[in-house]
Amino acid sequence: MSHRLIGRHSERQRLLDLLASAAGRQPVVVLLESEAGVGKTSLLEWFADEAQERRALVLSGACIELGGGGAIPYAPLTEALRLFVRREGWDQARRLAGPAWSTLGALIADPNVTAQAMAPAAGSQARIFGAVLRISDQLERRAPLVLIFEDLHWADASTLDLIRYVVRAKTDQRLMLVCSYRPVAVRHPLRELLGEQDFRRRVHSIGLAPFSRADLDQFVAELSGWSVPQERLNRYFELSEGNAYFAEQLVMTDQPESPEVEVPQSLREVMMVRLAHLSDEATEVVRVAAVAGRRIGDNLLAAVSGLDDRALEAALVECERLRILLIDAGDDAYAFQHALLRDTAYRDLMLPRTRKRLHGLIAKALEDEPGAQSRLVPELAYHWFEAGRLPEAFTASLRAAGQAVRMYAFPEALMQYERALALWPDIANATSLFGAQRQRLLGLAADTARWANRVSRALECVREAIAEVDPVADPGRAGELQERLGSYLWEAGEYDGAAEAYARADRLLTGLPPSAVASRVQSALGTAATRMGDYAGALERARSAVDLARAVGALAEEGRALNSLGLALAFSGDADAGEEALRKALETAAKADHLEDLFRAYGNLGVCLEQAGRLADAVAAMHEGLARAKEHGLLGTRQSGVLATNAAAALFLLGRYAEAEELLDQVVLHRPVAESLYGRLTRAEIHVGRGEFADAEQLLGEIGERSSKDPRFIGPLYACRAEAAAWQGHHDHARAMVLAGMERTAEATSARVAVQLRAVGLRIAADTSDPAWADDLVAAVPPLTVGPPGHDETVLLTRQCHAEHARASKQDTPESWAEIVEGWAAVQQPWRTAYAQGRLAAACARIRSREQATSVLRLAYASAETIGAEPLRAQLEALGRQLRLRMGEPQPFSLTAMELKVLAKLASGATNADIAAALGISANTVGVHVSNILRKMGVRNRSEAAALARSEGITG
């Protein structure tokens, strides 16, 4: 039976429409905002009933307000999961939820852990986030899964992170997340989330206004049960301004026999009038319940109130009759009718001394309660702290921190560690209670801050810990803290400082027995060396890291070391050995259940295969990694972004522009610029390849002069800028970009980076007939690298540099370009193949081999047209005109062959899904083609495009 709900017709219909979207595998996140008392809960209760009638599985939970800097991790999620178990039973819940239950079930299991026993597990919060998405995949019998999170204004940081993740994740789960909240202050964490432009764009916001006069009259009539005079209704509306809860309080306290409604000063005053009518016993029950929080269990209420059974029962009946407390029979608990009523009772119904006493009694009762659930530990720390019992609060905070770490709720764990650190100076036996020196607690806080994305706080804590450790007396601990410092600095983008910290750690650990820490240090130094192009040094460090990890049986560290080794081998030119090391890294990370290193290995394997010229294999490896990420619900993570970026770069080289765009748009480009530099660069390269220079310039402008020192990024960045300028005829600017890039990568030892930029510069020199600059550039080209004949990219680029140098003086030969064409074709790079074919055609024409020039040029033109490389196609067409060759029939509106096929289907009335099925491509790829078609045709929408196409006879 649906709840009786007054009005809200448009809001109801919108929620039902969004539910239908979620049922159609379009995940939905809804934000419901209103002032307190307007009716959010009533609307959500109605919607929950309606969704259940439509066979959806509805799970609800609420955020909980805890003072004193504490929070219950994932409060609405854990409450919803407990509701799930209560409905279905543990075994059935596990069966229905599938593999995700191993992660989600642990959130509500009874832990028995201490703070020091905990360590951040691999994969961090992403495991929780992914499990929430995966659970909806298992619930096929009920579609969709509806999660309702109430009171988001009290949300813990981990819950806000979960919501952010669900919003950003592009998935096809049948999931609807509905969150309610009150307006919050500017600096509130929720306000910061709501202020994120990308977040707001992806959610559906519903603002709930107060009742209209007609709706309030109906609400009062049903609530009062008597015929309310018009004058009284006027006064109710005037005083409440349509706020349902305020109106209800007015009705509850009004005396019908009184000639007029008594005018209160505030809603709080109205509620105090109601509370003042309670008996002494009922007042004590309300006080205990208010101190306990949003809800209180029957056993806890009995233990703290001090009332005998008969008196307690009478008091509860009175509270329920007056609608002060509501009974939750299923949970054997009591909750205030509204949070505002609880807040009034807590602040105004007792003295501060009474509050303090009751906090202490509740804490003692919670400690004595057998089989206390995990949710009680942070509450226990809160109550001891509010009771002024500092040693007990200290110990409980440590327990709560450890528990939060187990739940991957690192922001909440950090809050508890921060409380313990703040209490330390006031507790005489803090070292004894903690079981270690303060620097150990600082280390725990630092690592927790890192996992909570509070890197600046992690740096503060670890530096404070370093200052408390004597490196002479304890070099091992000092080295470990320096390693942590290096890790945090690396994450903060302070690569030079990180390398210095790792070097200090290396010196401190030298001469000590092998350890996992020493292996991590060597891995990090190896990665840093690879980043700077010192591949010999990287190999030495990475091999040492592998040996150290194996010596102490540190499986996770071995996987990380193999990652570092594989990448160093690949960039050193030994791609086969690099691939072998990285596949071992994949196996090791899987055995160690270390998701972060697993996805890092997939990304590095793709880079290794790309280095070897095996682009299709690289794409396959990274798609495999993305499929694993989707299995875990982790497509929205940074690691998945790296995989998608690397895969897109390989797809770009393969000429599969639409696939690369789709991947970047899905997984990468919604992330902040600092986290998506490489992806944005690849997207800019695609725009340049297509001739979309304004779009390319926008992305390159977003990248700006970011502080990356990686030559593998700097080189392609300046090459892209130079290409964009050159294609538009801005040759002076293009030349300046090449020179700037060469200067910024001058220290790199990578021949590939050096030759990529010079190949672009030599092409510009040849196009502008500047043999002097060509002489300067070719003199700086590294000697021809030895590699598989015709297959190594550096070899091919080096040969192309020499061919361009000769072209600058019109001395290039068909033989040199034919060799380059063969090489690029062998590694399946169609753009570079077509470009070299164009140069081959021009060289053939110069020696009057017109037949060969014609055939090669037509192949090049067809290839450029197929991949959508508009500037190259136009250049080849111009060359054809010079040679008086016709490249083929011009396509309408300058569309590519694939775009013409898409337009024909569109003109026939096909949807994107229909077109995708007919052409064997994805719907997102069709969307990219449609956008390009609209731009080229100069029309505003599909209807105009279809009409114009039909007028041109384009249908199919």
N, C-alpha and C positions, 0 to 999 in steps of 0.2 A: 504494500500500500504506500503510495507516494505521500510525502508530507504535505499538509495544507500550506500553500504558499500564496501570499497576497501579491498581486501585480508581477513585476519583473518579466513581462512577456518577451520583450526583445532579448534580454539576457538569457532567458531559458532557451529560446530558439537558437541563439548563437552557440550555446554550449552543446546542444544536440547536433547542430551542423558540424561542429568541430569533432564531436565524437564519431560521426559518420566518416569524416576524413581519416581519423585514426584507424577506424575499422578497415579503411581502404589502403592501409600500409603507408599512410602519410603521417608520421609522428607529429604530435601537437603539444605545445606547451602554452598554457593559459595563465595569465596573471590577473587576479581579481583584486581590485583595490577599492577600499572605502574607509571612511572614518569609523572609529569604534562604535558599535551599536547599530549600524545601518542595516545589517542583515546578511552579512557574508555567509555565516554558518548556516542559516536557514536555507539560502539558495543552494549551498553545496550539499546539504542533506537531501534536498529535493532532487538535485542532479544525481547524487549517488544512487537513490532509489530508481530513477529513470534509467540510468546506465545498467544497473543490475537486471532490470526488466528486459533490456536488450542483450542479455547474456554476457555482459562485460564482467570481468573480475575487478571489483572495486576495493582498494585498500587505502585506508585513511590514517593519518597521523598528524600530530601537531608539534610545533616547536615549543620549547619550554624555557621560560625565563628563570635564570639563576643569577643572583647577584654575586658580587665579590670577584668578578673576573673569571667565573667558571662557566662551563657549557657542557651539555650532554651531546656527545658526538652522534651525528645522524639521527637526532631525536625523532623526527617524523617518520623516517624510514624504518627505524627499529620498532616504533610503535605499530606501524603498518604491518611489518613482518610478524610481530607477535599476534596481531589480529588474524593474519593468514594461518598461523599455526593453531590458534584457538579454534578457528573455523574448520580446518581440514585435518588437524592432528599432525604431529611431526613427520611421521613416515609418509603420509600422503602429500604433505607440503614438499618434502624432499623429492618425491616422485614427480609431482607436477612441475616443480621448478627446474628439474634436470641438473646438469653440471653446475649451473650458477649457484645452487644451494650450498655447495661446499664453501663458497665465499660469503654468501649472504646469511646462511645459517649460523656462521661463526659470530656474526654481530650480536646474536641474541642468546648464544650459548653461555653457560656459566664459566667464566674464566677463574683461574686460580694462579695468578701471575704476580710478580713484583716488578717494579719499574726497571731494576737492573737486568732482569731476565729478557727484556724486550730489546729488539733491534729492528729498525725499519726494514721491512721485507721488500724483495725485488718487485718492481711493478707498482709499488706505493698505492695511492688512491685509485689509480687506473683500474685495479682489480675490482674494487667496489663499483666504480662507475660502469665498467664493462658488464659486470654481473647484472646490474639493474636493467641494462638493455637486453641482455641475453635471456633473462627470465621470461620476457614477453614472447620470445620465439618458441618457448616450450608450451605456452598456454594456448595452443591452437584451438582447443575446444571452446574457449571463451575469447571473443575478440571485441575490443582490445583489452589490454590491461590499463585500468584507470588508477593512477596514484593521486591522492589528494593530500597536499601538504598545507596545513593551516598555520596562521600566525607567523608568517615569514619575517615579520619585523623582529622576532626573537630568535631567528635562525642562527645556529652555530655555523662557523666558517666552512666546515666540511659539507654541510647541506647546501650552502650557497655554491660551493665548487661543483657539487653533483648537479645542481640545476644548470649551471653554466655549461657543464659538459654535455648534458642531454640536449640543450639548446643548440650547441655547436655541432654535435655529431650528426652527420648526414647518413641516416639509416632508413630501413624500410620496416622497422618493427611496428606492430599494432600497439602503440603506446600513447597514452594521453596523460600528461602531468598537469594538474591544476593546483595553483598556489594562491593563497589569499594573504593579504597583508594590509596594514594601516600605513598611511603616509609617514615617512621617516625624515629625520634631519639630513641636511646636506652631506655631512661627513659620516653618516651611518654606512656600514658595509653594504647593506642592501641597496642604498642609494647609489653607491659606487657601481654596483653591478647593473642597476637600472640605467645608469648613465653611459654604459658601453653601447656605442652606436650599433655595432653588429648584433649585440644581444637584443636590443629593442626591435631591430628589424626582423628578427627570427621568431618573436613571440607574439601571441595574440593577447592584447590588453583589453580588459573589461573594467570600466569604472562604474561602481555601483553608487547611484545617487540616493539621497534620502527619499522617503515616500512622498508622492504627490498628496494633495489634500484628499482626493477621493480614496486613494489607497490607504491613507492613514485612518480615515473614517471607518473603512471596512475592517482594518486591523483592530481598532479599538472596540468596534462592535462585537467581533468574535472573541476578543480577549475578556471583555467586561461581563458579557452574558446578560446585560440589561440594556434597555433603550436609553442611550445617552442623549441628553438634550443638545440641540444645535449649538447653544452658547458654550456648553462645556467642550464640545468637539472643537469649536473655534479656539478655545483656550489651550486645549491639548496641542493643537497644531502650532499655535503661536509660541508656546513654551518649548516644545520638542524640536521645532523646525523640521519635522519629518523624520527625526531619528527614532527608529523603532524601539530601541532599548530604553531610551529616555522616556518615550511615550508609555512604554510598559510600566516603568517605575512610577510614573505619575498616576496611572490607573491603579496600580497595586497599593499606593499610599493614599489615594483620594478617598474622601468620605462622601458617599452619594447624598447623605442628608445635609451636608454643608452647602450653603447657598452658592459658593464659588470655589474654584480650584485654588488650593493654597499655593502661593508662589514661592518656589525654592530659589536659593541663591545659585545652586549648581546641581549637576547630576550627582556629585559626591554627597551633597547634603540630602538629596532624596534617598540615596542608598543608606545613609546613616540613620535616617528616620526609620527605614525598614529594620535595620539591625538593632535599633534601640528597643524594639518591641519583643526581642527574644528573651526567653527565660535565662537565668544564670547558667544552667547546664547547657542550653543550646548556644549561648554566647561562648562558653569555653570550647565547645566543639568547633565553632566557626573560627575561633582564634587558632586552635591547633591546625585546622585544615588550611588556614591562610598562611601560616608559617611553613607548612609542609610543601606548598606549591600549588600547581595547577590541579592536581588530584591527590588523594590520599587513600591508601588501602585500609580495610576494616581493622586488621590486626594492629597496624601502626596507630590508628586513631584510638583504639581501645587502650593500647599500652601507654600512650602519652597523656590522654585526657584525664586519667585517674578516676573515671566514672565507672560505677558498677554496670552490669549488663542492662538492668532494667532502666536505669537513668540514661544510659547512652542510647538505648533504643528510643526512648521517649524524646530525647533531644533530636535525634536524627529524623523522627517522624515530623517534629515541629519544623525543622529546617527544610524538609522536603515540601511540607504543606505550604510554607511561605515562599517557596521557590528560591531559597537561598542556596541549597545544595541539591544536586541531582544524583540519583543512585545509578551506578553502572553495575547491574546485577551480574553480567557476564564476567566482569573483572573484579567483582567483590570490592568495589572502590566507590569513592564519592568525589564529585567535582563541583566547583562553583558554577552557578547558572551562567555567569559571564566573567571574563577576566577582570573587568572593571570593578565588579563586586568584590572579588578576591583582593584586589589592590587596595580598595577602600578599607576592608576589614584589617588588612595587614598594617596599614599606616595609621588608621584612626581609631581602631577598636581596642588598642592595648598600648601600654607604656613601652618605651625602649627596653627597659629591664625585663619586662614580660617576654618580649620577642626573643631576647638573648637567652633567657631561661628555656623557652620552648625549643629554640634551635638546638640547645645542648641535649634536652630530653629526646628530641627526634633523632639526633646523631647517635646517642647511646642505644636507642631502640633499633635503629637500622643495623648497627654493629651486631646486636644480639639476635637479629632475625636470621633463622636458619636458611641456608641455600639462597642467600641474597643474589638477586639477578644483577647482571652487569650494569644496568642503568643506575643502580644504587650507589656505585662507587663515587662518581663525580658529585652526586647529591650529598654524600657523606662528607666529602671535603668541603663543600659549600656550608653545610650546617655547622661543622666544627669551627670553621673560620668565623661565621657570624656569631657563634657562641663565645668567641674569644679564647678558645682552647687551642693555642698555637701549636704545641707539639703534636696533638692529634690531627690538626689541620695539615701540618707538614707531612706526616706519614700518609694520610689519606690522599693528599695531592700527588705524592709519588706513585701510589697505587693507581690513581685515576690516570696519571700520565702513561704509565705502562700499559694500562688497558686500552687507552686511546690509540697508542702506537699499534697494538695488536689489531685494532679496527682500521688501521691506516688513516685515522682521523688526526693528522699531524697538527693542524692548527689548534685543536683542543688540547692535544698533548703538550704543545708548547705553552699554552696558557697555564697548565698545571705546573710545568717545570718552572715557569716564571714566578708563580706564586711561591713555590718551594725555595727558589733562590732569594726572593724578597724576605721570606721568613727566616732564612738561615741565620742572620746576625742576631736575631732575638731568641734563638733557641740554644741553650748552653750545651746540650749534648747532640747537636745536629749531626756531627760526624758519626757518632755512634748510631743514631737512628737511621741514617742513610747507609752506613756501612762502608763509607769511602770518603776521601777528601773532596772538598768543594769543586776542584778542577774536574773531577769525574762527572759531577752533576752538570757543570758547564759544558762538558763534551756531549752529554746526552741532549742538553738543550740545543746545542749548536747543530747536531745532526738532525734533530727534529725540526728545527727552523729551516734547514735546507729542504727537507721533504715537504714542508709547508709553504715552499716558494717564498720564504723570508730570508733570502740569501744575505741581505745586509745585516740582519740580526744574527745569522749564523756566524758571520765574520766577526761581529762584536764578541760573541760568546767564546769562539775558539781562540781569539787573540787574548781574551782575559784568562782563559785556561792556560795558554802558553806562558803567560807571565807568572803563573803560579807553580810552574814545573821547573825544576833545576835540571838543565840538560846534561850536566856532568853526573849528577847522582842518578838520573833516570833517563838515559838517552833514548831508550826504546819508546817510552811514553812521549817524550819530546818529539821524536821523529814521527810518531803516529799523528800527533796534533798538527805538525807541519804538513803532513800528507793531507789531512782534512782541510787545512787552510788552503792548500793548493787546489783541492777539488772545488771548494766554494768560490775561490777567485776565478777559476776556469769557467764556472757556471755564470759568474757575474760578467764575463767577457774581458776580464783583466788577465790576458794571456801571459804577458811578460811577468807580472807579479806571481802568477801561478807557477810558471817555470822556475822562478827563484825559490818559491816555497818548496817545490818538489826537490830542487837541488839541495836545499838545507836538510830536508828529510833524508835524502840519499846519504849525505855526509854523516848525519847522526846515526843512521842504521848500519853504516859500513863497519864491518868487523863483528856485528851481532849475529846470532844464529838466524837462519832463514825464517821468514815469516810471511803471512798473508799481506801484511802492511808493506813489507819490502817489495813484494810482487806488484802491488798496486802502484807503488812509486815508480818502479821501472816501466810498467805499462804506460803510465801517464807521461813519463819523460819520452818514451818511444812515440806516443801519439803527438806530443808537442814537436818532436823532431820531424815527423812526417809533415805536420802542418807547415813547418818552416822550410820544407824541401830538403832537409838533411836526412836522406834515406839510409845512408850507411850507418849513421848514428842511431837512427830509428830501429834498424835491424838488430843492432847490438843490444839495445835496451829491451826490445821486445823478447828476444831469445832469453835474456837473463830473467825476465819476468815469468816466462813459461817455466824455466828451471826452478825458480824459487817457489812458485805455486805448487808444482809437482812434488817438491821436496817436503812440503808440509801438508799435502793432501787437500789443498784449498781449491775446491772445484770451481766455485764462482770466479775466483781470481784467475784460475787457469783459462777459463772462457774469455775473460777480459784480455788476458795476455795474448791469446791466440787471435783475437780481434785486431789488436795492435800489430802483431806480427804479420797477419795476412795482408793488411793494408800497406805496410812497409814493403813487403815482398812485391806486391802489385805495382807500386810506384817505382820500385827498383828495376822493373822490367821482367821479373820472374812471375808471370801471371799464373802459371800452372801451380807453382808452389804456394802462391798466395791463395788461390782457390782452395787448395787442399787444407790449408790452415784455417780458412774461414768456414769451410764445411765442418771441420772439427769443432770450431767455435760454436756453430749452430747446435751440434750434438751436445756439447758440454753445457751450454746455456739451457737447453731443454731439460737435461738431467738435473741441473741445479735449480730448475724452475725459476730462472732469472729472466723475466720478460724483457727488462730493459736491455740486457746484453743480447738476448735473442734477436730483437729487432735491429739492434746496432749491427749484428753480424749479417743479417739479411741486407741491410743497406750497404755495408762494406763489400759484401759479395757482389752486389750489383755493380759497384764502382770497379771492382777488380775485373769482372767480365767485360765491362765497358772499356777498361784500359786495354784489354786484350783484343778489342775489335769485335767482340761477340755481343753485339748490341741486343739482338733478339733474346739470347740467353740471359742477358742482364735484366731485361724487362720481365722475363718469365720468373726469375729468382725474386725480384722485388714484388711482383704480383702475388707470388706465393707467400711472401712475408705479409703483404696487406691482407691476404685471405686469412692468415693466422691471426692478424690483429682484429679482423672482423669477427672471427670465432670468439675472441675474448671481449668483444664490444669495445675495442680500443682504437677505432679509426680516428677518434678525435685527439689522440695524444701527440706529443711532440715527436716521438719516435716514428709514428705512422706518417707524420708530415715529412720527415727526412726520407723515408722510403718512397713516398709519392713524388717528392722532388727529384730524387735520383732516377726514378722510373720515367718521369716526364722528360728529363734531360736526354735519356736514351731514345725515347719515342720521338723527340724533336729531331735527333740525328737520323732516325729511321724515316723521317718525312711523314710521320703519323701525327700531324699537328692537332687534329681534332681530339684524338685520344689523350694527348698530352694536356691540352686545355681542360678537358673534362676532369682529369685526375687532379690537376692543380686547383681547379675551382671547387672540387668536392672536398679535398683534404687539407689544402695548404693556405689558399689566399685569404681565408677568413681570419687567419691568425695575425697577431701584431707584426708589424714590418720587421722588427728586430729578430723575430723568430722565423721569418719566411724570406730572408734575403735571397737565398739560392733559388727558391721557387719563383719569386718575382723576377729574378734575372732570366730564368728559362722562359717565363711568360713574355718578357720583353723581347727575347730572341725570336719567339714565335711571331710576335707582332712585326718585328723587322722583316722576318722572312716573308710575311704576307704583304708587306708594304703598308701596314697600319702604324705609321710613324708617330702620330699624335698619341695613340695608346701606349706605344713603346716609351715615348718621352715621359709620359705621366708616371709609369712604373719606375723608370730610371731616376726620375726626380724623387720618388718616394724612397728609393734606395739611398740616393744622395751620396755623401762622403762618409759612409758608415765606417766604424773603426775596425774593420776586418783587415788582418794582415796576411790572410791565407792567399798565397799566390794563385791557387786553384780557383779562387773567386775573383781576385783583382784582375787577372789576365783576361778571362772571358768578359768581365764587366766593361773594361776599356775597349775590348774588341767589339762588343755589341754597340757601344757608343760610337765607335769609329764607323762601323757598318751602317748604322742609321744615318749618320751624316753623309757618308759617301754615296749611298743610294739616292739621297736627295740633292746631290751635286755640291754639297758643302765640303769641298775637298780640303780646304785649309783647316777647318775644324776637325775633320776626320784625321788628318795628319797629326794635329795636336793631341788628339786622344791616344793615338798609337804611341807617340813619344812619352806621354804621361804614364801610360800603362807600363812601358818598358822601364821607366825610371822607378816605378813603385814595385816592380818585380825583379829588380836588378840583382838582388841577393838570392833569389831562388835558384836551387840546383836542378830543378826539373827542366829537362830539355823540351818537354812537351809544352809547358807554359811559355817558354821563350819563343818557340817556333810558331805557336798559334798567333801571337800578336804580330810577329814579323811577316807571317803569311798575309795577314790583312793589310799591313803597311805596304808590302811589295805589290799587292794587287792594286792598291791606290796609286802607287808610283807608276805602275805600268799603264793604268787607265789614264793618268795625266801626263804620260810620256816624260817622266822625270828620272832619267837613268842615273843621275848623280845621287839622288836619295836612295834609289834602288841599290847602288853600289855600297852606300853606307849600311843599309839594312842587311844585305846579304853577307856582309863581312862579319856581322854579329850572329849569324845563324850558326848554331852548334854543328859540329861535324855530323855527317850522315850516320844515324844510329843503326846499329845492327839489329835486325829483328826478322820475323818470318817474312819471306819475300812478298812485298807488295801489300802486307796485311797490317803492319804496325802503323798506327795513326801518326806517330812522330816521324816515322820514315816517309810516309806519304806527304805530310805537310812540308818536310824538308825538301823533298823533290819538287813540290809545288812552288816553294820559295825560289828555287833555282830556275824553274820554268818561267815564273813571273819576272824574275830579274832579267832573263833573256828577252821576254816580251816587251820590257820597258825600252829595249833597243831594237824591237822588231826582229829579233834573232831566234825566237822560240821555234821549235820544230814539232811536226806532227808526232814524231817518235816519242818525244818527252811527254807530251800530253796524253798520248795513247797509253803509256805505261801508268800514268796517274789515273786515267779513267778506269783502267783494269783494276787498280788497287782499291779505289773507292767503291767500285761495283762489288768487289769481293767481300767488303765489310758492310755492304748493304746500306750505304749512305747516299740516298738518291739526290739530295740537293747538291752535295759536293761532286757527285758523278755528273749530274747535268751541267754544272758550272764548267767542269773540266772538258766535257763534251763540246760545250760552246767554244772553248778556247782551241780545242782540237779542230773544230770545223773552220774557225778563222785561220788557223795555221795551214790547213789543207787548201783553203781558198787562195791563200797568198802564194802557194806554189802551183796554183791552177789545177788542183785535184778536186774539181767541182762536184763530181758524182759522190765522192766520199764525204765532202763537206755537207752536201745536201742530206744524205742519209743520217749522218751523225747529228746534224742540227735538228732534224725532225725528231729524233729520239730524245734529245735534250729538251726540246720544246714540249713534247708530250709528257715527259716526266715532271717538268716544272708546273705544267698545268694541272696534273693529277694531284700533286701535293699542295697546290695552292700557293706556290712561291711567286707572287705577282711581280715583284721587282725583277727577279731573274727571268721570268717569262717575257716581260716587256723588253729586257735587254736582248734576249735571244730573238725576239720578233724583230727588233731593230737591226740586229745582225743579219737576219734573213732578208730584210729590205735592202740592206747594203749589197748583199749577194744576189739580190733579185730572186729570192726564193719565197714561195708561199708556204707558210707553216701549217696550213689547214684551214677549214672553214671557221670563221670567227664565231665564238659562242655568244648568244644573246646576253646583253647586260654585263659582258665580261665575266660570266660565271664559269667556275671550274666544271669539269665533267660531272663530279659528284653533286655539286650544288644544283646543276641542271636537273639531275635525276630527282633530287629532293623537291625542287620547285614543281616538277611535273606531278609528283604525288600530292603535294600540297594543293595544287590547282584542282585536283580531282576530289578534294574534300577530306583527305586523309589526316588523321591526327599524328602527332609526333610518334606515338607508340606504334601506329599502323605503319608509318614510314620506316621506323627502326626495324620492325619485323620483316618488311618487304626487302630492305636493302642489307640486312644482316649487320646493322650497327646499333649502338645504344641510343636510347631516347635522348640522353644528354648531348650526345654527339650530333644528333639531328637538330637539337636546339641551337647548337653553335652554328651549324650550317644555315639555319633559318635566319639567325641574326645577321650573318654575312650577306645573305640574299637580300634582306630588307635594306641593308646599307647600300649595296651595289645597285639595287633597282630604284633607290630613292623614294621608297614608300614607308608608311608609318606602321602598318600592321599586316597580319597574314591575309586578311580579306582583300586589302588593296593589292597585295602581291599576287593573290590567286586570280583576281579579276584581270590584272595586267597580263599575267601569263596566258590566260585563256584568250585574251585579245590577240596575243602573238602566236596562238596555236600550240602552246606548250601545255600538254596534258599527258597523263599516263597512269 
